Amino acid sequence: MIPFRAGPSRLALVVLTAAALAACASRPRPMGPVATEGGPPPPPPSHYSPAPPTGEVTENQESGAPVPGSARDFVINAGDVVYFDFDSYTLRDDARPVLESQAGWLRRYPGVHVRIEGNCDERGTREYNFALGARRANAVREFLVGRGLSPGRIETISYGKERPVDPGTGEEAMAHDRNARTAVTEGAR
Amino acid sequence: MRLRGLILTLAALLLPVLATAEIVVNVDQGATAPLPIAVPAFGGSPIGAQIAPVITADLASSGLFRPLDTTTFPDRGLDVNTQPQFDLWKAISAQALVTGQVVSEADGRLRVDFRLWDTYAGEQLLGLQFTSTPENWRRVAHKIADAVYQKLTGEKGYFDTRVVFVAESGTKVKPVRRLEIMDQDGANPSYLTDGSYLVFTPRFSESSQKITYMALRPTGSTIYLLDIETTRQEALGHFPGMVFAPRFSPDGRKVAFSAEKAGNTDIFVMDLASHATTRLTTDPAIDTSPSFSPDAGQIVFNSDRGGSPQLYVMNADGSGARRISFGAGRYTTPVWSPDGKFIAFTKQTGDEFHIGVMRPDGSDERLLTTSYLDEGPSWAPNGRVIMFFRQARGGRPKLWTVDVTGRVTRPSPFPLAASDPAWSPLLN
C-alpha cells in the first residue's frame, strides 16, 4: 500500500490516491461483518471535497505548500476523511493508512485538538442516523486513542445525514456521504 | 396566534328534532364514497364568507367528505335560524348541509351560530354557538369542522390543532433549519427559532404549550424545552456526547431521549421537576426513537440489537424489552397512537421507504405509503390520520398526510420545504 506523502499540490495528491487505490484493488479485501443490501460493495471513493461556495475564501484556495502544523497541512498531508460502507461503522482497509497518517501528524503537533464529525448518507431516517454517525466518529476516535493520542484532545460529533458533503443522489454521492471527518479545532498554526 | 383570549361558549341551538340521524360516515370505508356535503357562506359579518371555506377544506382533507361546488348552491340568503328548503339541496345531491351566521357583538367579540342538517331526513342534526375574539375566527371554523366530523363519523375530530415542524432552507451541503409552528391546515405559520443553529425532531407536550427538540451546533447537540407563548427555552441537562430524539411522557412530566457516549446510544428518561435521570437501555446497540404508550406504562423504541434496525417494546422502567417487528426490512421512528391501538413507523425495503402501522404486539402490519423517502410519522390526536414528510430523489422534503386505512394520501397545504412534523393535541 503506497502511504500518503506530502505532494506539491492537491492535484498531485489526488493522482497518487487513485494509483494507490488501484494497487489495493488487485488484492482481495477481507469482508467485514457489514450488512449491505445485495450486490458487491461500491469501490472506496477517492477523497471528495465539494467546491466551496462562491464568495467564501477557504484555506484550500491558497496556493503553495501548506504551513507545517496548519489545518491545511493536516487536510492535505495527513488526510482528514475516511469512508464507510452502508450501515457500517467498521473501519475499512482503506481507512487505516489515513488514520495512521492522522495519528502521526497529531503526535508531531501535540497542541492540536480535533473534532471528529460522523456522517451518513440519506438512505436512512434522521434519528437512527445521528446514532450511526456517532458510531463512525467514535470508531475513528478509538483508533487515534489506540495510537497513543490523549482523549482530551479529541471530541466527537454526529451530523447524521443532515450535512452531506456530496449533494448528489447516486451511489457515488452516497458513498462520499458515509464518512468521518477529522477537523482541527484549535492549536494549529 | 394566541390561545389566550379565545373564549368559547357552546350553546345548543334548539329546533325540534323529529327523528334520529340517518347519515353516518364510516371512517374505515368512507373514503371510497365520500359524503357529499354543502357548506355555503355564513351570513352576517363578512367573516362568514371566510369561515365556510376553512370548514370545507378541513372536511375535504379527511377524504371522507366531498364538499360541493358553491356555484351550484340553490338557496342564497340562507338564515341559520330557519329551516332550509331541503328539496333544493337534495336536487344537487347534498346529503348534509351546514348553515351559519357570524355576528359582531358590542364588545367586539364574534358570535358564530351554525346548524348541521340531514337533507334527506329533513332534520337538524346539530346546532352550536361559539363566541370568540375576532382574530381567532379560524379556530371557530376548525371547531365547527370538528363538530360536524364527530357528529357524522362518531369519532373525535382533529382540525382544531397545530403542527410544529422543521422548516428547511439553505442548500443540501449548507442547510438552514428552523422550528416553525402552524395551524394543521397550513395557516398562521410562525418561526420559533432564528436559524442560527440546526434544529430537529420537535414534539409537543400534552398541554400543547411546550415543545421539546434537539439543537445541533458545531460544538455539539442540546435538547431544549421551549415555551411556545414566551419562546423562552431551557436546556435539558448537560451530557458529554450527543443527545437527540426527545419526547414528552403523556403527562408531560418527563422527557425520554437518546444519549450517546463513546459511540453507544441508549435511551434515558428525565423527570423535569427533579432532573433525576434514569437509564432504560444498557446494551451496546443503537437504542433510540422512544415513544410512550398513552397509559405511560410502556415504551416502543428503535434498536439494532438484533443486527438491523427494528422495533421493540419495553416497560416504562426499561424492563422486559421484546421485539415486535418481523418483516423483511429496516424499521425506525416508531410512534404510539393516542388511542393506544397502533404503532406507526418508517420502514425501508430495498430502495423504497414506507409509512406503516402495526398493532402494539407487532401483528396486522400494513404499509400505508411508498416513495423514495417517506419518514417520520406523527399522529393526529384522534388516531385516524398521520402526518409525515416525503422527499423525491434530488428534491426537498414536504409535509404529507395519510389516513390510517391508507386510502387518503395528500400533501399538506403548507407549500414550503419542511420535515419532522409533530401534531399537537386538540387545542383548549
Interface residues (C-beta under 8 A of the other chain):
Chain A: A35 E37 P50 P53 D87 Y89 R115 E122 R123 G124 T125 R126 E127 Y128 F130 A131 L132 A134 R135 A137 N138 A139 R141 E142 E155 T156 I157 S158 Y159 E162 R163 P164 V165 D166 P167 T169
Chain B: T171 K172 V173 K174 P175 R177 L198 F200 T201 L216 P218 T219 G220 S221 G241 M242 F244 A245 S258 E260 A262 G263 T265 I286 T288 S289 N302 D304 G307 S308 P309 R330 T332 T333 T346 Q348 G350 D351 L373 E375 G376 R393 G394 S419 D420
